[in-house]
Amino acid sequence: MNKEKKKLLVTNALPYANGPIHIGHLVGYIQADIWVRFKKMKQRDVVYLCASDAHGAPIMLSAEELSVEPKDLAAEYTKQHAKDFADFFIEFDNYHTTHSKENEELVNEIFANLKESDCIEKRTIEQAYDEQESMFLPDRYVRGTCPQCKSLDQYGDSCEKCGATYKPTDLIDPKSVLSGKAPVLRESEHYFMKLGKFESFLKDWLGGIELHESVRSKLQEWFEIGLKDWDISRDHPYFGFKIPGEDEKYFYVWLDAPIGYLASLKHLSERDSKINYDDYFSEKNESELVHFIGKDIIYFHALFWPAVLEGAGLKKPDAIYVNGFLTVNGEKMSKSRGTFIKARSYLEHNNPEYLRYYFAYKTSPGIDDFDLDTKDFLNRVNSDLVGKWINIASRSSKFLNQQFGNKLGENVDESLLENFESSSDEISDLYDRKEFGQAMRKIMLLADQANQYLDQEKPWVLIKDEENKERVLKVCTTSINLFFKIMVMLKPVVPSIAKNGEGFLNLEHTDWDSINTRLLNHQISDYKPLLTRIENENIEAMLG
């Protein structure tokens, strides 16, 4: 089957329901949303899903500090996250939560299938135990020095500096976050996923999917070290789903979190008769499955998760797109340096589509980090969106309003329109390959041509002579058509501005093929400013 005719399921990594979203989190979500919007404009059958990651020790810790129930804390952040995403025009077809009946049913079903296919083994292990608190310590309740890179004050499951994964008992100089005491070791029975059993499968599967070369290199390093079997259980106390048949053992959050993709799909399929759950995750279906993730969770999504899917007899991803991290003014986001920007703080002072455009302009398919330089951000948005693109409409519309009753003519400068239309295939290809930065640059070169055309024709001079009236109409009709074509090209990035542009142009809807449409003898509306410039005060307020 032609790839573009396949059903496409796109997921974003599940944000952790333990705190507010910041603009660094938004990088991968905005990238995915741009790509999905583009695909939908190209008439691809796409379902776009996400959910909150609502279990685990960090939520327990935060809930204890606030004297609330973990499920209530997770539910509150789930609502906050959903609103933040919506206000940034990140338009999921479904946003669910891993703390749901769908997820619990699927986790139990997949666990049973893994046991049946001999992928699960029960072992006695030594666990960190806090004698003062009389309890086994979940991973995040132990902190110490990373055994790989020796970074201080790391969690008991993975290192935030080098990305290594390990057991709490591997930490150097571990301490309980509850008592501050060094934990002792006590025996406990745990369930392990036999990850090493899947090494040959994983190498073959990874060779056939779409993956950036830098990600392949990182995965090769892990293969060389050797894949360790994965502990998928945790002792009481833990916030998560109980393992069937066990009284005081729970599924580790990293088992139930990615299953949340399936749960979100199931939740959607139960509410939308057009969505058939089995069209996407049954092993032999012909759909396409794409994950967008941050580079800190490559191990989980490219090794552990596909092994779970293989062991459970389900479809594996066809592509994993990985984004780098965001810095602000050259620094890692920091509250003390004034570079930690919550999504909501940004929204209180700036248009969300400024950030969508800037992220699109700065990103590529690779996993390199990139910087939000606030001066460059201000200049880029004001120069490109306001000074180049929106300027085309504002410069042309006043003549159409004053002289022609807002009605476009029947004649245009054909060569210029044909040049714009012929550029659409190249820009479409860049969008498809997630080369958003290159796409934005190509589009702004077209905007430059449109403004140069107006500068050369000088309708403000021509209109002074009645004999030039038809020429002015032709120039302005051409310019509005150029504005329109750029609007369609930018629609995946700035959907709300594009929608307002459609209102100005008296158009109900546009898709990618609309680029080839000509607006001739067409009535438009009075022009109202579609976008305002960013001012320094907006930036300063955003930085707090």
C-alpha positions, 0 to 999 in steps of 0.5 A, spaced: 500 500 500 502 507 498 505 509 504 500 516 504 494 512 503 495 508 510 492 510 516 497 514 520 497 514 528 502 519 531 503 520 539 507 525 543 511 523 549 506 523 555 508 529 560 509 527 567 503 530 571 507 532 577 508 539 575 507 545 570 509 545 563 515 549 561 517 552 554 522 546 553 517 541 554 513 544 548 519 543 543 517 536 541 509 537 542 509 543 537 514 539 532 509 534 532 503 538 531 506 542 525 507 535 522 500 532 523 497 539 521 501 538 515 499 531 514 492 533 515 492 539 510 495 533 505 488 529 506 492 524 510 488 520 515 491 521 521 490 520 529 494 524 533 494 522 541 497 523 547 496 523 555 498 524 562 503 520 565 500 519 572 503 514 576 510 513 579 514 515 585 515 523 584 507 524 584 507 520 591 513 525 593 509 531 591 503 529 593 505 528 600 509 534 601 502 538 599 498 533 603 493 531 597 492 524 594 497 522 588 491 521 584 488 528 585 494 531 584 495 528 577 488 529 575 489 537 577 496 537 572 492 533 567 487 538 566 493 544 566 497 540 561 491 539 557 489 547 557 496 549 556 497 544 550 490 547 547 492 554 548 498 553 544 494 550 538 497 543 539 491 539 537 490 532 539 485 528 537 485 525 544 488 527 550 487 522 556 491 519 562 494 513 564 490 513 571 484 510 567 480 504 566 483 503 559 490 503 561 489 498 567 485 493 563 491 494 557 497 493 562 494 487 565 492 484 558 499 485 556 503 483 562 499 476 561 501 476 554 508 477 556 508 472 561 505 467 557 510 468 551 516 467 557 518 474 557 517 475 564 521 472 570 520 473 577 526 473 581 529 475 588 533 481 589 535 486 594 532 492 595 533 499 598 530 499 605 529 505 609 529 502 616 527 509 620 521 509 615 520 502 615 519 501 608 522 499 601 524 505 597 521 506 590 527 509 585 525 516 586 526 516 593 533 514 593 538 519 591 546 519 590 552 519 585 551 516 578 555 509 577 556 511 570 558 519 569 559 520 577 554 526 577 552 528 584 544 527 586 541 523 581 535 519 582 535 511 583 533 509 576 536 514 571 541 519 570 539 526 568 546 528 566 548 522 562 541 518 561 544 512 564 539 507 567 540 503 573 537 500 580 537 504 586 542 499 589 547 501 583 548 508 586 554 511 589 553 513 596 545 513 596 541 516 601 533 516 602 530 522 600 525 521 606 530 520 612 536 522 609 539 516 612 543 511 607 538 505 606 540 498 607 538 492 603 533 487 604 530 482 599 524 482 595 521 478 589 520 482 583 518 481 576 523 482 570 522 483 563 527 479 559 530 485 555 536 481 553 532 476 549 530 481 544 537 483 542 536 480 535 529 482 534 531 489 536 537 490 532 533 487 526 527 492 527 531 498 528 534 497 522 528 498 518 525 504 521 525 511 520 530 514 525 536 519 525 543 516 525 545 520 531 540 516 535 542 509 532 549 511 534 547 512 541 543 505 541 549 502 538 553 504 544 547 500 549 547 494 545 555 494 546 554 495 553 549 489 553 541 489 554 539 488 562 533 485 564 528 490 566 525 490 573 517 492 571 515 491 579 515 496 585 514 494 592 509 498 596 508 504 597 507 506 590 502 510 586 500 505 580 496 499 578 497 493 582 500 487 579 494 481 579 495 476 584 499 480 588 498 484 595 503 489 595 507 489 588 505 494 583 507 495 575 513 500 574 511 506 571 515 505 565 511 499 563 504 502 564 506 509 561 507 507 554 501 503 554 498 509 555 498 510 547 494 504 546 489 506 552 488 513 549 487 510 542 482 505 546 478 511 549 478 515 543 475 509 539 470 508 544 467 515 543 468 515 536 465 510 531 470 512 525 476 510 529 477 502 530 482 500 535 484 494 531 486 498 525 492 501 529 495 496 534 494 489 531 500 486 529 499 485 522 495 491 520 497 496 515 497 503 519 503 507 520 505 508 527 510 514 529 512 516 536 515 523 537 519 523 543 525 527 547 532 525 547 532 523 554 527 517 553 530 514 547 532 507 551 525 506 553 522 508 547 527 504 542 529 498 546 524 497 552 517 499 549 518 495 542 520 489 546 514 489 550 510 490 543 513 484 540 513 480 546 505 481 547 504 480 539 502 488 537 505 492 532 511 496 533 513 503 531 515 505 524 518 511 526 521 515 532 523 522 531 527 525 537 528 532 539 533 535 543 533 540 549 531 548 549 536 553 552 534 560 553 539 565 552 545 560 552 543 557 558 540 551 561 533 553 564 534 556 571 529 560 575 535 563 579 537 566 572 530 568 570 530 563 564 525 558 567 519 560 563 513 556 564 508 555 558 502 559 562 507 565 564 509 565 556 501 565 554 500 571 559 505 575 555 505 573 548 502 570 542 503 562 542 504 562 535 510 567 535 513 561 539 510 556 534 514 560 528 520 561 532 521 553 534 519 551 527 525 556 524 530 553 529 529 546 529 531 540 524 530 533 524 536 532 528 537 531 536 541 537 537 539 542 542 537 549 540 537 556 543 531 561 544 535 567 544 530 572 546 533 578 542 533 573 536 526 571 538 523 578 538 527 580 531 525 574 528 518 574 529 517 582 528 521 581 521 518 575 518 511 574 520 510 581 521 515 585 517 515 580 511 508 576 511 503 580 514 506 586 511 504 584 504 496 584 506 496 591 510 500 594 504 495 592 498 489 592 502 488 599 503 488 600 495 483 595 494 478 598 500 479 605 498 479 604 490 475 597 489 470 596 494 475 590 497 474 586 490 480 583 487 481 583 479 481 578 474 488 579 472 494 577 475 502 577 474 502 570 472 509 569 472 510 571 479 504 566 482 507 560 478 513 561 481 510 561 488 505 555 486 511 551 483 515 552 490 510 548 494 512 541 492 519 543 495 516 546 501 511 540 502 517 535 502 521 539 507 515 539 511 514 532 510 521 530 512 521 535 518 526 540 516 521 546 518 527 550 519 529 550 511 521 550 510 520 557 514 527 560 510 524 558 503 517 561 505 520 567 507 524 568 501 517 568 497 515 573 502 521 577 500 519 577 493 512 579 494 515 585 498 520 586 492 514 586 487 510 591 491 516 596 492 518 595 484 510 597 482 509 602 487 502 602 487 502 608 492 505 612 486 501 609 480 494 610 484 495 618 483 494 617 476 487 615 474 490 611 468 494 607 472 487 604 476 487 597 472 494 596 473 494 598 481 488 593 481 492 588 478 498 589 482 494 589 489 490 582 486 497 579 485 499 581 492 493 578 495 494 572 492 501 571 494 499 573 501 494 567 500 499 562 498 504 564 503 498 563 508 497 556 506 504 554 506 505 557 514 498 554 516 501 548 519 505 553 524 501 559 525 494 555 524 490 561 528 493 567 524 491 563 518 484 562 520 484 569 521 487 570 514 482 566 511 476 570 514 480 576 511 480 573 504 472 570 505 475 563 505 471 558 509 477 553 509 484 552 506 488 545 505 495 544 501 492 544 494 489 551 495 496 554 494 494 552 486 487 556 487 487 563 484 483 569 488 480 572 482 474 577 481 473 575 489 470 579 494 475 580 501 473 583 507 476 590 510 483 588 513 484 588 520 491 587 523 492 580 523 498 580 528 502 585 532 509 586 533 513 583 540 515 589 544 521 588 549 516 589 555 513 582 553 519 579 553 521 582 560 515 580 563 515 573 560 522 572 563 519 575 570 
